Amino acid sequence: MGKETEQGIKRLVSIIIPVYNVEAVLRRCIDSIFNQSFLYFELLLINDGSSDSSGRICDEYAKSDSRVRVIHKENAGPSSARNLGIQAAAGKYIMFCDSDDYVHPLWCETMLNTIVKHPRAMVVSDVFRVEDGIVKEDARRNTGEIEVEESYFSLYKKGISAYTVNKIYDADIIRKNRLMFMEDCRFSEDAAFNAEYCRYCEEIVYIRKQLYYYVQNTESLMNRYHADLFSLHFLPFWCRLPLIKEKELGEYCDIWLYQFQHLFGNVFDARNSMTFLQKLQYNHRMMNTKEFRYCLEHAAGKNENSLSLRILKTHNYYLCWIFNKLVQFKQRIKSKK
């Protein structure tokens, strides 16, 4: 094999890992990359201004393996780190991994083989969820079958559309369409990036195999309390909407109407410093946003009874709150009988 050919193979896949203050778990992540069955990748470690020893650990790996490149930068968040990794990547394909997670030995090889067979597809694998060190395996999601999805919506309902770490991307599609992660956004920026990327794909291919170990971190951004959590969900709602077919819209809005109603409860979290009246006023404003109104207008109504829908359509949260309290009171009375 000639030197140029060998170099080209080594750069076939660029794996990008944003790194920030993860010294306790970083080696586990990087070692899982080196344990891949596919060897011809470059690993881009983007040290996003870590204040612990994470940067030094990255440099150690770069010294020991020529496939590793380290970029040190000031802290600006994971989206900024991923964007820098995309700019620096030399591979035909791009994959992402989070530094507090780890991957299956067949992660890269399986994803690469699939996108080679389906070059214009968004290729998606399933994931393991790791909670308190326990790996949640699902036999239904781990058969190894490869399926062409009917639509983006079917992928969305599986709960794996938002991740970047269970996908492989064509670098040309990203660069030609100037796709970037939203650096001013710290919530659902992955979902927005994937939805935009999917618009340039001709099909969606689902690998029914859990190839990525997603470690549930109670201290992560997703699990921290957000007083304005309701409005943070506007982006993931709108970014997916262009990919939803007309026949799917009612069910999509049913899902989001249920989600938005569930989010009304967030304002009553004990960590919220608002007065009780301010909390009611906040939810009343949210009920009158264009997002909630859109869902209510287009929902099929399968998740709501007719009385609940009529009350929701008043767009009066105070009335909804009273109604829910009456329902809860009635349920308590019944349970005591």
ABEGO torsion letter per residue (X at the ends): XBAAAAAAAAAABBBBBBBBGAAAAAAAAAAAAAABABABBBBBBBBBGBABAAAAAAAAAAAABAABBBBBBBBAEAAAAAAAAAAABABABBBBBBAABBBBAAAAAAAAAAAAABAABBBBBBBBBBBGGBBBBBAAAAAGBBBBBABAAAAAAAGAAABAAABBBBAAAAAAAGBBBBAABABGAAAAAAAAAAAABABBBBBBBBABBBBBBAABAAABBBAAAAAAAAAAAAAAAAABBAAAAAAAAAAAAAAAAAAAAAAABAABABBAAAAAAAAAAAAABAAAAAAAAABAGAABBAAAAAAAAAGBAAAAAAAAAAAAAAAAAAAAX
